[in-house]
Amino acid sequence: MKVVVLTGPESTGKSWLAAGLQQRFGGLRVDEYVRWFIEQNPRDTCLADIPEIARGQLQWEDQARAQKPSLLILDTHLLSNILWSQTLFGDCPTWLEPQLLSRHYDLHLLLSPEQIDWTDDGQRCQPDLDERLGFYRATRDWLELHRQPFQIIQGDWSERQTQAFAAVATLLDE
């Protein structure tokens, strides 16, 4: 099983690319648990919600891994939970990072916030490009620090799709 994670700031095309990758290569896709959580709990999310959100994301991921697809496409993983918790609340449950590091991911597609417009969908909260760039850099720095395999995806929508498809095709040819 090859595991691909889409990561980076909001409104950069992660969900769109995850769906496109699944359509192009097959496999199994795991969506963002936090979106479901927010729909079920229409209120401001707080630090106390982070463990439940993280456990929900892990449960969805584990259920998908148990099916042993040849390709597993994750619209997000615990790194987003960690960085959002730190960004929004200045703190994060200590168990999240060791749990994330205990899992194997073959490729992270890190999406840049540049060259595309931010879109408000009712759940997003970083319309400012500088904030999204900060989140992007924090994601990149974490991936580099922990020697996680990643490829930066940037450009317009067409370029992002071309880059992501090429990266996954290369991964699957290995």
N, C-alpha and C positions, 0 to 999 in steps of 0.2 A: 504494500500500500504506500502510495506517495501522498504526502500531506502538504497542501498549499494553503497559506494564510494570507488574506488581504488585510493590510494594516495601514495605519496613518490617520491623519485628521479627518474630521467629518466632511461630508459633501465633496469627496474626491473621486467617487465612482466605485467604491468597494462593492456594494451590493449589486450594482449594475454589472461590474466585471465578473463577480462570482457567478451570477446567472449566465452570463455569456460564456464563461469557461465551462460550466456544466453543460450548456447546450452544445458547445464545440467538442468537448472531450469526454462527455459522460461523467460518470462518477456520482458521488453523493455530496450535496451541499448542506452546510449547517449555517443557519442564519444567526443574527444577533439576538441573544436572549433579552438583552436590555430593552430592545424595542417592544417586545412582547410584554415585559415587566411594566414598562411605562404605560402601555395601553390598558393593562389590568389595574394599575394604580395611578389614576390621573391626578397626581399631586407632585410637588417638588420632591425629587429624589434626595435622600440624605445619606450621610456616611453609614448609618446603621443598615441601609439597604444594600451596601456593596457586597457583604458576604453572601446574601441570598442571590444577588445577580450573578456573582462569580460561580457559585455552586450550580445555578441553573445553566450557565454557559458550559461548565464542565460536564454536566449531565447530558446535555444535548450532544456535545463532542464525543463523550464516551459511548453513547447509544449509537452514534454513527460509526465510530471506530469498531464497535462490536460486530457490525455488519461486514467488515473487512472489504470495503470497496477497493478497486484498484487505484482510484483517485478520490481523495477526500479534500473538499474545498471548504475552507472555513472563512466566513465573512468577517470574522474577528476571532480573537482569543483573549486570554487573561491579560495580555499586555495592555490592551485598551482599557480594561477594568482598572488596572494599576494606575495608568497615567491619568485617566479621568478622575479617579478617586483623589489623586494627588493634586490635580488641577483645580477641581471643584471644592475639595474639603481640606487640602493641605495635609492629608494623612491617608493611610492605606493599611488594610489588615495585613499583618506580617506574613501570613501563610500563603498569600497569593503568589509571590515571586518564586519561592521554592516549588510550589505546585506547578507553575508554568515551566520552570527549568527541568522538571522531572519528565517532561513529555518531549517526544521527538517531532520536529517539523522539518520537512525537506526544503521548503522554500517559502520565504516571506516576500510578498509583493508590496513594497512600501510606496504608497501613492502620495505624490507631491500635491500641495494645494495650489500651486502656481498654474497659470494659464487657463483656469476654468473658474466660472463664477460659483459663489456659494449660493445654495438654494435652501430657503427656509421650509422645513417640512413639519413644523410644530414641535419637534423634539430636539432640534439642533440649537446650539447656543454660542457658536463662535463665528459670527459674521465677519469679524476683523481678520484680514489676511495675516497680520503679524502674530495674532494668537494662534492661528492654524499653523503658521510656520514654526512657532515655538513647539507646538505639539508634534509636528513632523520631525524637528531636530531631536526632541526627547525620545521619540520612537527610534530614529536612526541611531542615536547614541546608545540606547539600551541594546539594540540588536548588535552593534559593533562590540560593545563591552562584553557581551555574553557569547560572542562569536557565532551568532545565528546566521544562517545563509539567507541573504536577501538581495533583491534587485529593485532598484528605484524605477518607478513607473511615472512618467510625466508627459507633458504635452497636451494637445487637444484630445477630444474624446476618441477620435480615430487612432491617433498615435498611441494612446493608452491601451486600446484594445489590441493593436498590433504588437506592442511590446509585451503585454501580458500573455497573449496567445503564443508568442515566440518563446517566452521563458518557460511556460508549461510544456510546450512541445519538446523543448530541449530536455527538461526534467524527465519526461516520460520516455525519451529515447535512451537515457542513461542505463 
